[in-house]
Amino acid sequence: MSAAAPAARRKRSAMEVLRELRQPKVAVMLALGFSSGLPFLLTANTFGYWLRDDGTSLVAIGFISWVGFAYAFKVYWSPLVDRLDLPLLGRLGRRRGWMLLCQLLVAVGLLGMAAVGTAGGLAAIGAFALLTAFASATQDIAIDAWRIESANDPDEVGLMTSAAQVGYRSALLVTDALIIAAAARVGWPLSYVGMAVLIALCMVATLCASEPVRADIALQHKPPLWTLRGLGDAVIGPFVDFFAKHRQAGLVMLLMVALYRLPDFVMGPMYNPFYHDLGIAKDTVAWVRGSFGLVATFAGIAAAGISAVRLGLLPTLIAGLVLEGFGTAAFALLTAHPDASLFAAVMTADSFAQAFAGVALVTYMSSLTSLGYTATQYAMLSSTYALLGKFLKGFSGIAVETLTPTYGLLGAYATAFIATGLTAIPPMLLLVLLYRMQRAGSRVPAAT
């Protein structure tokens, strides 16, 4: 980067930022963020609530959560999304074609889960859950690439990331709150049918999106995918480019990313069974998530954006980790006082923490990608942060049931939540190391 480049950039005024929010692509990003977030909990925490309601053991719920490994392994097929145009749907453009195909497959997976239900056996409903997770993970590859490539400069990357997170978190509230209220009235299968209808509506955003051209210009200088050189560049090139830019700091970055969301992930399948075992009514869970949780989520997104601008990315990541750790550990308080007011306070704090940490990590990972390798490099980073957490959360049910003879069921939950909160310490140490490397002049992205 030339010395003149930083001088050419200036910070936008508040009015300029507000005007940019009216861009059509920001509205499209909101809808695509919603589409990205909608399937996630439907194969994870919310799916666990459905299974627990129907009498499934905690051990089985923990293991079936491994369908979420699709999000951790998506890096292996991301080069196809990066370089390959789909037949027929490819007429929409590479990114839009993949998004539309994946949305169709997500809808099929959700309808399949609703059709077979738990009465059809865990294998059958798990297979449709796996299809949903696979299609959702592939959709994320395309949407993340579209988000980064549609931005004209780093400031717009932040703007598009915030819009995506608002949409994503709104979808999580729908699939973590409204669906529970719906399930209490019409049952889980019909509630999942409703989610399939919502994902079908998200296809409108895909059709309204404009195909980004910046990456296509970069790809014009690369060899075709069907040649040996082109295949090598698609598969190996993104990793070579990443470590060429970041050198020894790249390994520290990947390890930090791998550990960053452990406080959120490890006990993920146990949250809704925990509420069930506490005796908290579905309507209470839905109301708190849809009111206090909604406000706290948007506040966390806004706070993370402001923090990233004012303090820099690395300090914002550190703040997110502190919030994550305390937010997760706070659920242990509910085992002593499982009343609605304390539940609302803990849920509010956790929603703020997760939203803040999510924006911080996504913005940071987006800053590490290069045009021409956008989908694969971002998939590598997001797979890295998902892999360990997805693996460990499969044992969450075993952990709670193993601790139960010693501490009782609620005591086992409390111990597990506190221990999970402490997993924020290792990535905190790595962030401090990255901060010191940055100050020492290593090739670490500036905390701006």
Buried (B, 14 or more C-beta within 10 A) or exposed (E): EEEEEEEEEEEBEEEEBEEBEEBEBBBBBBBBBBBBBBBBBBBBBBBBBBBBBEEBEBBBBBBBBBBBBBBBBBBEBBBBBBBBBBEEBBEBBBBBBBBBBBBBBBBBBBBBBBBBBBEBEBEBBBBBBBBBBBBBBBBBBBBBBBBBBBBEEEBBBBBBBBBBBBBBBBBBBBBBBBBBBBBBEEBBBEBBBBBBEBBBEBBEBBEBBEBBEBBBEBBEEBBEBEEEEBBEBBBEBBBEBBBEBBEEBBEBBBBBBBBBBBBBBBBBBBBBBBBBBBEBEBEBBBBBBBBBBBEBBBBBBBBBBEBBBEBBBBBBBBBBBBBBBBBBBBBBBBBEEBEEEBBBBBBBBBBBBBBBBBBBBBBBBBBBBBBBBBBBBBBBBBBBBBBBBBBBBBBBBEBBBEBBEEBEBBBBBBBBBBBBBEBBEBBBEBBEBBBEBBEEEBEBBEBE
